[in-house]
């Protein structure tokens, strides 16, 4: 019985020791991201299921980037998206991102699709998604 107890004890000590080691390594060698601000807009259907999201932030990686830079991501899954369709994402009246649908029913835009980089954003600004010549979805941004 003592042997079984010792084995379980060694396993527990080893597990928590490994977690502690990983935590220390992450502190020493991990990248630290400093954020000036971060906002998101979530697009949901009538049942509350999320079908799209727009994330923006002003951040920098310490020791790698000297200045803050604008980063944005947009993803949308909707049946009305057709291949080759141009999708534009606005924040209030400023065009922020633009891209073409490559897979029917979904689009994913990253930093390469940024048209205008923002220097500031405020809670309550409206994110508008435009394709097919008209506004399809609109949601206010909120802190992430």
PESULGI-V635255 format. One line per field, one symbol per residue. phi: phi as a letter, one per 40 degrees, with the letter a starting at -180 (. if undefined). A space follows every 10 residues. Layout:
phi=???
This chain:
phi=.ccccccccc cccccccccc ccccccccbc cbbbbcaaba bbbbcccgcc baabbbabaa cdgbbcbcbc babababacc cbcgccbbbb bfbccbbaab cbbdgaabbb dccccbccba abdgcccbbb aggacbaaac cadc
